[in-house]
Amino acid sequence: MTSAKPANMGERVTATAVFGAVIVLFAFYGAYFVRTLVPLSTEMAALAIAKQGWLEADTAYAIILAGWGMVAGDGLIAARTLSLLAAVAAIVLVFRIGRTLTRDPVTASFLTLSFILYPPLVATLVCATPHALVMLSALAALDLMLSASQRPLRAALLYGGLAGIIVSLAMLMVPLGGVLMPLWLVLCTALTAQRHAVAVALVVTVLAAAAMVALGIKATVIDIDLASAGHANILSALIMPYAMVPVTMLLGALTVFSPTVRGAVGYGRAITILSAPLALYAILWAAVAGGVLASGQLVTAMGYAMVFVIFAPWPLIFWVRHVMPQVKSLGAWIVFPVVMYSCFWAILGPVDPGKFPYSHRQVLQPAVSD
């Protein structure tokens, strides 16, 4: 854990204000998208399976929808409301995890800004798809792992078992879950000190996932419906993470050279959270190169795996919060936004509007017709 000093009253007020604003804004825009987004074919397909009842449903997400439908109704609005609630709970967990890792509520509150600074993510997380539930499940597993490190061994093992069950469920909800969720457990291992709980989580994950498959529960197949004409604006906007995430990672990597940041974040943890998105990109691109995913599906897949980049801004936030206020040089303050802006366009600039992903409708059309 970091050795940051306890937050004073002003810092707690700032953290509460930022965190509260994120929750309110996300809930407001999420509720708007719940009612206004054109229905996706993948949403309607999941609802059709869920309406058969949870005993007849054959995917993890459809089973959850069927259970939710018994309480809140089986319509599209009800299903999207479940996603909205899961997304809000995920924001709460990001704040909780960030506060545990950084011992700084202000840094934790700024980590939650990722949920509203990128509007297409709001729309993606409130669709009746597994996006929000996958993010919530992954974060819940990490929170359990971190809590396990503060508990006696027996309780820690129980927390690890619960985390394993949650991850196994997420494994069957996220495309490429058999690869991405073990990668997430590796990240959890690097961020927690309770290795016994991690070992139990790994074993339980494998056993629980195998049991679910044996019971006939199928893994989620990635949806490509966001490429349809009604959602072309959303899919086009999803190009942004390919520019914003690398820029954040680059600047975050540079801040690790600061002794203040390295001492507070920890060199090992900094390397972990900055390399996780790189591993994620490598897996997704390898899936495209190997023919597992179509190129257009690569963009949509980012929505399932955004949890891997949620904590990437941590070193950068800590540097801006604790190091830059001590810098008296006007030149340094001028250089920082120039570097960020230049990096952003260095990535976006070479993109040809006539090629992927801007031409996603043409790229995906053969896949849809098949």
KEVEX-99221 format. One record per residue (C-alpha): residue in three letters; x, y, z. Coordinates in pm, 1 decimal, padded with zeros to 6 digits, always signed. Layout:
! residues N
REC	resn	east	north	up
REC	Ala	X	Y	Z
...
***
This chain:
! residues 370
REC	resn	east	north	up
REC	Met	+00000.0	+00000.0	+00000.0
REC	Thr	+00105.3	+00359.2	-00046.0
REC	Ser	+00219.8	+00570.9	+00242.8
REC	Ala	+00006.2	+00872.0	+00160.7
REC	Lys	-00094.2	+01076.7	+00462.0
REC	Pro	-00457.5	+01067.1	+00579.6
REC	Ala	-00688.6	+01295.5	+00383.0
REC	Asn	-00785.7	+01620.5	+00549.6
REC	Met	-01137.2	+01764.1	+00549.7
REC	Gly	-01082.8	+01965.0	+00230.5
REC	Glu	-00957.4	+01659.5	+00043.0
REC	Arg	-01251.4	+01451.5	+00161.2
REC	Val	-01493.7	+01720.9	+00046.1
REC	Thr	-01320.5	+01739.3	-00293.9
REC	Ala	-01328.1	+01362.2	-00333.6
REC	Thr	-01694.4	+01343.4	-00234.3
REC	Ala	-01787.1	+01623.1	-00475.6
REC	Val	-01604.4	+01466.0	-00772.2
REC	Phe	-01729.3	+01114.4	-00698.3
REC	Gly	-02086.5	+01235.2	-00643.1
REC	Ala	-02079.6	+01434.9	-00966.0
REC	Val	-01960.4	+01128.7	-01160.7
REC	Ile	-02241.1	+00915.1	-01017.5
REC	Val	-02508.1	+01176.6	-01090.1
REC	Leu	-02386.9	+01251.1	-01444.4
REC	Phe	-02346.9	+00885.5	-01535.2
REC	Ala	-02691.3	+00799.9	-01396.6
REC	Phe	-02847.6	+01094.3	-01583.4
REC	Tyr	-02692.4	+01017.3	-01921.1
REC	Gly	-02728.0	+00644.1	-01865.4
REC	Ala	-03101.5	+00680.9	-01803.0
REC	Tyr	-03125.7	+00889.9	-02120.6
REC	Phe	-02950.4	+00622.6	-02329.8
REC	Val	-03160.2	+00347.3	-02171.6
REC	Arg	-03470.0	+00498.8	-02329.6
REC	Thr	-03334.6	+00648.4	-02651.1
REC	Leu	-03083.7	+00401.0	-02797.6
REC	Val	-03215.3	+00208.0	-03094.7
REC	Pro	-03251.9	-00161.0	-02993.6
REC	Leu	-02959.0	-00381.7	-03091.4
REC	Ser	-03024.3	-00718.6	-03249.3
REC	Thr	-02795.7	-00874.1	-02987.7
REC	Glu	-03009.2	-00722.2	-02712.6
REC	Met	-03326.4	-00862.0	-02860.8
REC	Ala	-03167.0	-01204.7	-02908.6
REC	Ala	-03057.3	-01215.6	-02542.8
REC	Leu	-03403.4	-01108.5	-02429.6
REC	Ala	-03568.6	-01375.0	-02644.3
REC	Ile	-03356.0	-01644.1	-02478.8
REC	Ala	-03412.7	-01499.3	-02131.0
REC	Lys	-03791.2	-01500.6	-02178.4
REC	Gln	-03778.3	-01878.2	-02204.9
REC	Gly	-03690.8	-01887.3	-01835.0
REC	Trp	-03361.6	-01924.1	-01654.9
REC	Leu	-03385.3	-02303.9	-01669.4
REC	Glu	-03399.8	-02291.9	-02049.4
REC	Ala	-03142.8	-02016.6	-02102.7
REC	Asp	-02809.6	-02143.7	-02233.4
REC	Thr	-02576.1	-01844.2	-02184.6
REC	Ala	-02457.5	-01691.8	-01857.2
REC	Tyr	-02592.9	-01348.6	-01947.9
REC	Ala	-02934.4	-01483.9	-02053.0
REC	Ile	-02964.0	-01671.7	-01723.2
REC	Ile	-02893.5	-01350.2	-01531.6
REC	Leu	-03145.0	-01161.3	-01746.5
REC	Ala	-03406.6	-01429.2	-01681.9
REC	Gly	-03355.3	-01399.1	-01306.8
REC	Trp	-03369.6	-01020.3	-01327.2
REC	Gly	-03684.9	-01042.9	-01539.6
REC	Met	-03864.1	-01228.6	-01260.5
REC	Val	-03814.5	-00920.1	-01041.9
REC	Ala	-03816.1	-00619.3	-01275.7
REC	Gly	-03984.9	-00743.4	-01592.5
REC	Asp	-03854.8	-00895.7	-01913.1
REC	Gly	-03860.8	-00591.1	-02141.7
REC	Leu	-03570.0	-00405.9	-02301.8
REC	Ile	-03591.2	-00109.3	-02061.3
REC	Ala	-03573.6	-00344.5	-01762.1
REC	Ala	-03271.5	-00525.3	-01906.8
REC	Arg	-03093.0	-00198.1	-01979.6
REC	Thr	-03174.6	-00077.7	-01628.2
REC	Leu	-02988.7	-00380.5	-01492.7
REC	Ser	-02685.0	-00273.6	-01696.3
REC	Leu	-02716.9	+00082.9	-01569.2
REC	Leu	-02728.2	-00034.0	-01207.1
REC	Ala	-02429.6	-00261.6	-01264.8
REC	Ala	-02234.3	+00025.5	-01420.0
REC	Val	-02310.0	+00257.3	-01126.8
REC	Ala	-02199.8	-00018.8	-00887.7
REC	Ala	-01879.8	-00052.2	-01093.2
REC	Ile	-01809.8	+00318.8	-01044.6
REC	Val	-01850.3	+00275.1	-00669.9
REC	Leu	-01605.6	-00016.5	-00676.2
REC	Val	-01349.2	+00180.9	-00878.1
REC	Phe	-01360.9	+00452.6	-00612.8
REC	Arg	-01336.6	+00195.7	-00332.6
REC	Ile	-01048.0	+00008.6	-00497.3
REC	Gly	-00871.1	+00332.2	-00586.7
REC	Arg	-00898.6	+00454.6	-00228.0
REC	Thr	-00761.4	+00121.7	-00099.7
REC	Leu	-00467.9	+00123.7	-00340.5
REC	Thr	-00374.5	+00490.8	-00315.4
REC	Arg	-00492.8	+00579.1	+00036.5
REC	Asp	-00597.7	+00905.2	-00129.4
REC	Pro	-00971.2	+00966.3	-00185.8
REC	Val	-00901.8	+01251.5	-00428.2
REC	Thr	-00696.7	+01028.5	-00658.7
REC	Ala	-00964.9	+00759.2	-00626.2
REC	Ser	-01238.2	+01004.5	-00722.6
REC	Phe	-01046.1	+01119.8	-01029.8
REC	Leu	-01008.4	+00757.6	-01141.6
REC	Thr	-01388.2	+00741.0	-01169.8
REC	Leu	-01387.6	+01028.0	-01421.9
REC	Ser	-01308.8	+00770.7	-01692.6
REC	Phe	-01675.7	+00671.1	-01685.7
REC	Ile	-01804.2	+01012.1	-01797.7
REC	Leu	-01515.7	+01164.5	-01994.6
REC	Tyr	-01582.5	+00914.9	-02271.8
REC	Pro	-01958.8	+00932.2	-02357.5
REC	Pro	-01971.4	+00627.2	-02590.2
REC	Leu	-01865.0	+00417.2	-02292.6
REC	Val	-02180.5	+00532.1	-02111.4
REC	Ala	-02396.1	+00417.6	-02402.6
REC	Thr	-02210.9	+00086.4	-02428.0
REC	Leu	-02243.3	+00012.1	-02056.2
REC	Val	-02621.2	+00064.4	-02046.5
REC	Cys	-02703.7	-00162.9	-02338.8
REC	Ala	-02870.1	-00496.1	-02260.8
REC	Thr	-02537.4	-00669.9	-02321.8
REC	Pro	-02287.9	-00818.4	-02073.4
REC	His	-02053.4	-00513.9	-02086.1
REC	Ala	-02149.4	-00361.5	-01749.2
REC	Leu	-02185.3	-00694.2	-01568.3
REC	Val	-01841.5	-00806.1	-01688.2
REC	Met	-01683.2	-00484.1	-01562.5
REC	Leu	-01866.8	-00511.5	-01229.6
REC	Ser	-01765.6	-00876.9	-01189.8
REC	Ala	-01397.6	-00808.2	-01260.0
REC	Leu	-01390.0	-00514.3	-01019.1
REC	Ala	-01574.4	-00713.5	-00750.5
REC	Ala	-01311.9	-00988.4	-00778.5
REC	Leu	-01029.6	-00734.9	-00738.2
REC	Asp	-01205.0	-00573.3	-00442.5
REC	Leu	-01239.1	-00914.6	-00276.0
REC	Met	-00870.1	-00983.2	-00336.4
REC	Leu	-00768.4	-00653.6	-00180.4
REC	Ser	-01000.9	-00714.3	+00114.6
REC	Ala	-00852.7	-01063.1	+00157.7
REC	Ser	-00509.2	-00913.9	+00223.4
REC	Gln	-00653.7	-00743.0	+00533.0
REC	Arg	-00827.7	-01053.7	+00672.5
REC	Pro	-00714.2	-01367.4	+00862.1
REC	Leu	-00608.7	-01658.6	+00645.1
REC	Arg	-00939.3	-01848.2	+00667.6
REC	Ala	-01142.3	-01541.8	+00569.4
REC	Ala	-00888.6	-01459.9	+00298.1
REC	Leu	-00934.1	-01804.3	+00144.4
REC	Leu	-01312.4	-01758.7	+00150.2
REC	Tyr	-01276.2	-01422.1	-00024.7
REC	Gly	-01052.5	-01587.6	-00283.2
REC	Gly	-01313.6	-01856.1	-00347.0
REC	Leu	-01587.2	-01595.8	-00394.6
REC	Ala	-01362.4	-01402.7	-00632.8
REC	Gly	-01302.5	-01720.8	-00831.7
REC	Ile	-01676.2	-01786.6	-00870.0
REC	Ile	-01733.2	-01428.7	-00986.9
REC	Val	-01445.5	-01444.0	-01236.5
REC	Ser	-01567.1	-01778.1	-01373.4
REC	Leu	-01907.9	-01622.7	-01438.0
REC	Ala	-01744.9	-01326.7	-01611.9
REC	Met	-01534.0	-01569.9	-01813.5
REC	Leu	-01850.6	-01701.9	-01977.3
REC	Met	-01994.2	-01353.5	-02029.2
REC	Val	-01701.6	-01187.3	-02204.4
REC	Pro	-01580.5	-01291.7	-02551.6
REC	Leu	-01231.6	-01443.3	-02528.7
REC	Gly	-01306.4	-01478.5	-02157.9
REC	Gly	-01085.5	-01785.5	-02132.9
REC	Val	-00788.6	-01556.5	-02204.1
REC	Leu	-00894.1	-01217.0	-02071.3
REC	Met	-01018.3	-01325.0	-01728.7
REC	Pro	-00702.8	-01521.4	-01637.0
REC	Leu	-00509.6	-01210.9	-01745.9
REC	Trp	-00726.8	-01010.5	-01508.2
REC	Leu	-00643.5	-01252.0	-01225.9
REC	Val	-00274.9	-01196.9	-01299.6
REC	Leu	-00332.4	-00823.7	-01260.6
REC	Cys	-00519.9	-00888.0	-00933.6
REC	Thr	-00225.1	-01096.2	-00814.6
REC	Ala	+00014.4	-00809.5	-00878.7
REC	Leu	-00204.7	-00562.0	-00691.1
REC	Thr	-00275.1	-00770.9	-00381.2
REC	Ala	-00048.5	-00907.4	-00110.7
REC	Gln	-00260.8	-01216.4	-00029.1
REC	Arg	-00114.6	-01486.8	-00252.0
REC	His	-00312.4	-01767.0	-00083.2
REC	Ala	-00640.7	-01600.6	-00181.0
REC	Val	-00516.9	-01561.2	-00538.3
REC	Ala	-00425.1	-01928.9	-00558.0
REC	Val	-00770.7	-02029.0	-00433.4
REC	Ala	-00932.4	-01788.0	-00680.4
REC	Leu	-00742.4	-01944.0	-00971.2
REC	Val	-00843.5	-02297.7	-00875.9
REC	Val	-01207.5	-02205.2	-00810.3
REC	Thr	-01224.1	-02012.0	-01138.5
REC	Val	-01119.0	-02316.6	-01338.6
REC	Leu	-01346.6	-02554.7	-01148.8
REC	Ala	-01651.0	-02325.6	-01153.2
REC	Ala	-01610.7	-02244.7	-01523.1
REC	Ala	-01576.5	-02615.6	-01603.4
REC	Ala	-01889.5	-02691.3	-01400.2
REC	Met	-02087.9	-02422.5	-01583.0
REC	Val	-01978.8	-02555.7	-01920.2
REC	Ala	-02068.3	-02909.7	-01810.7
REC	Leu	-02415.5	-02783.3	-01721.4
REC	Gly	-02455.3	-02657.8	-02078.5
REC	Ile	-02392.1	-02288.4	-02020.4
REC	Lys	-02232.4	-02139.8	-02330.6
REC	Ala	-01980.2	-01860.6	-02357.6
REC	Thr	-02096.3	-01524.8	-02490.9
REC	Val	-02037.3	-01465.2	-02861.1
REC	Ile	-01921.3	-01113.2	-02936.4
REC	Asp	-02184.3	-00884.9	-03087.6
REC	Ile	-02117.3	-00683.5	-03402.1
REC	Asp	-02449.4	-00502.7	-03423.2
REC	Leu	-02294.4	-00169.0	-03324.5
REC	Ala	-02173.8	-00158.1	-03684.0
REC	Ser	-02529.2	-00118.0	-03811.9
REC	Ala	-02632.5	+00213.8	-03963.5
REC	Gly	-02832.4	+00313.3	-03654.7
REC	His	-02523.5	+00289.4	-03435.4
REC	Ala	-02250.9	+00399.5	-03674.8
REC	Asn	-02187.0	+00712.4	-03467.7
REC	Ile	-02122.6	+00505.7	-03154.8
REC	Leu	-01884.5	+00267.4	-03330.2
REC	Ser	-01697.5	+00551.7	-03498.4
REC	Ala	-01652.7	+00717.6	-03159.7
REC	Leu	-01498.7	+00398.4	-03021.8
REC	Ile	-01179.7	+00491.1	-03209.4
REC	Met	-01106.0	+00727.9	-02921.3
REC	Pro	-00967.3	+00468.5	-02675.8
REC	Tyr	-00706.2	+00376.2	-02934.2
REC	Ala	-00575.0	+00730.5	-02904.2
REC	Met	-00654.8	+00827.1	-02544.5
REC	Val	-00539.7	+00507.9	-02372.5
REC	Pro	-00189.9	+00499.2	-02531.4
REC	Val	-00141.8	+00869.5	-02455.7
REC	Thr	-00241.0	+00815.3	-02093.1
REC	Met	-00008.8	+00515.7	-02070.5
REC	Leu	+00284.0	+00706.3	-02223.1
REC	Leu	+00245.4	+01002.4	-01990.2
REC	Gly	+00186.3	+00767.2	-01698.7
REC	Ala	+00507.0	+00580.3	-01781.5
REC	Leu	+00699.1	+00908.1	-01788.3
REC	Thr	+00565.4	+01006.2	-01446.5
REC	Val	+00703.1	+00684.6	-01294.8
REC	Phe	+01048.9	+00838.6	-01330.1
REC	Ser	+00945.2	+01081.0	-01056.7
REC	Pro	+01069.4	+00947.7	-00719.3
REC	Thr	+00752.5	+01082.4	-00556.9
REC	Val	+00525.2	+00887.4	-00789.3
REC	Arg	+00740.9	+00575.7	-00786.9
REC	Gly	+00752.3	+00575.6	-00408.1
REC	Ala	+00376.8	+00624.7	-00368.3
REC	Val	+00245.3	+00400.1	-00645.4
REC	Gly	+00517.8	+00139.4	-00629.9
REC	Tyr	+00732.2	+00047.4	-00927.7
REC	Gly	+00586.4	-00302.3	-00960.6
REC	Arg	+00226.0	-00181.9	-00947.7
REC	Ala	+00298.3	+00097.6	-01194.4
REC	Ile	+00444.8	-00150.7	-01442.4
REC	Thr	+00144.3	-00379.1	-01391.1
REC	Ile	-00129.6	-00124.2	-01452.1
REC	Leu	+00053.5	+00029.1	-01747.5
REC	Ser	+00130.7	-00304.4	-01913.4
REC	Ala	-00219.6	-00451.7	-01869.3
REC	Pro	-00367.3	-00244.6	-02157.0
REC	Leu	-00071.5	-00345.4	-02376.4
REC	Ala	-00139.9	-00711.5	-02305.9
REC	Leu	-00507.7	-00649.8	-02376.8
REC	Tyr	-00433.9	-00488.6	-02713.3
REC	Ala	-00196.3	-00771.6	-02804.3
REC	Ile	-00459.9	-01036.0	-02729.1
REC	Leu	-00733.2	-00858.0	-02925.7
REC	Trp	-00512.1	-00792.6	-03227.2
REC	Ala	-00388.3	-01152.8	-03216.8
REC	Ala	-00752.7	-01264.5	-03219.2
REC	Val	-00808.9	-01058.5	-03534.9
REC	Ala	-00489.9	-01183.6	-03699.3
REC	Gly	-00587.6	-01542.0	-03615.8
REC	Gly	-00936.0	-01502.1	-03756.1
REC	Val	-01110.1	-01538.5	-03419.5
REC	Leu	-01251.5	-01186.1	-03447.4
REC	Ala	-01337.6	-00974.4	-03749.3
REC	Ser	-01163.1	-00636.7	-03761.9
REC	Gly	-01484.8	-00455.3	-03677.9
REC	Gln	-01541.8	-00682.3	-03381.4
REC	Leu	-01210.0	-00563.9	-03242.2
REC	Val	-01359.0	-00220.7	-03180.4
REC	Thr	-01666.4	-00360.1	-03009.5
REC	Ala	-01452.3	-00593.3	-02799.4
REC	Met	-01288.2	-00292.3	-02636.1
REC	Gly	-01617.9	-00225.3	-02460.7
REC	Tyr	-01594.1	-00563.1	-02287.7
REC	Ala	-01238.2	-00508.6	-02175.5
REC	Met	-01229.4	-00142.1	-02068.8
REC	Val	-01181.4	-00257.9	-01708.6
REC	Phe	-00818.2	-00327.5	-01801.6
REC	Val	-00752.3	+00042.3	-01860.9
REC	Ile	-00952.2	+00195.2	-01573.4
REC	Phe	-00648.3	+00218.7	-01344.4
REC	Ala	-00394.8	+00317.3	-01612.5
REC	Pro	-00425.8	+00692.7	-01530.6
REC	Trp	-00330.6	+00632.0	-01164.3
REC	Pro	+00040.3	+00735.9	-01190.6
REC	Leu	-00053.2	+01033.4	-01408.7
REC	Ile	-00323.2	+01150.9	-01166.3
REC	Phe	-00085.7	+01116.0	-00872.2
REC	Trp	+00183.3	+01312.5	-01058.4
REC	Val	-00053.1	+01597.0	-01149.8
REC	Arg	-00189.4	+01605.7	-00796.1
REC	His	+00132.6	+01585.1	-00592.9
REC	Val	+00425.1	+01673.0	-00820.2
REC	Met	+00309.9	+01943.9	-01060.1
REC	Pro	+00188.0	+02180.0	-00782.1
REC	Gln	+00549.3	+02188.3	-00660.3
REC	Val	+00683.3	+02283.4	-01004.1
REC	Lys	+00752.3	+02654.8	-01027.2
REC	Ser	+00865.0	+02658.2	-01390.1
REC	Leu	+00613.4	+02810.1	-01630.6
REC	Gly	+00781.7	+02617.8	-01912.0
REC	Ala	+00701.1	+02285.2	-01747.4
REC	Trp	+00334.9	+02378.9	-01721.6
REC	Ile	+00332.2	+02475.1	-02089.2
REC	Val	+00515.0	+02162.8	-02205.5
REC	Phe	+00277.8	+01919.3	-02032.5
REC	Pro	-00039.2	+01997.5	-02237.0
REC	Val	+00168.4	+02032.3	-02553.4
REC	Val	+00309.1	+01681.6	-02506.1
REC	Met	-00037.4	+01541.0	-02439.2
REC	Tyr	-00189.5	+01712.8	-02741.3
REC	Ser	+00099.3	+01610.7	-02967.5
REC	Cys	+00082.0	+01247.0	-02856.5
REC	Phe	-00291.0	+01241.2	-02914.4
REC	Trp	-00262.8	+01357.4	-03273.6
REC	Ala	+00050.6	+01154.0	-03340.9
REC	Ile	-00174.6	+00851.7	-03296.4
REC	Leu	-00488.4	+00984.7	-03465.2
REC	Gly	-00315.3	+01182.2	-03739.8
REC	Pro	-00200.2	+00892.8	-03961.1
REC	Val	-00544.0	+00730.0	-03952.7
REC	Asp	-00688.6	+00724.6	-04303.1
REC	Pro	-01065.5	+00798.4	-04294.8
REC	Gly	-01103.2	+00557.1	-04585.2
REC	Lys	-00962.0	+00266.9	-04385.6
REC	Phe	-01048.7	+00076.9	-04067.8
REC	Pro	-01206.7	+00166.9	-03835.9
REC	Tyr	-01375.6	+00458.1	-04010.9
REC	Ser	-01485.9	+00228.9	-04291.1
REC	His	-01630.4	-00018.7	-04042.1
REC	Arg	-01960.6	-00062.5	-04223.7
REC	Gln	-01789.6	-00180.2	-04540.6
REC	Val	-01548.7	-00401.7	-04343.9
REC	Leu	-01821.8	-00564.7	-04141.1
REC	Gln	-02077.4	-00614.4	-04415.9
REC	Pro	-01936.3	-00949.3	-04533.8
REC	Ala	-01924.3	-01073.9	-04175.4
REC	Val	-02288.6	-00977.5	-04125.8
REC	Ser	-02402.3	-01143.5	-04446.1
REC	Asp	-02228.3	-01467.7	-04349.6
***
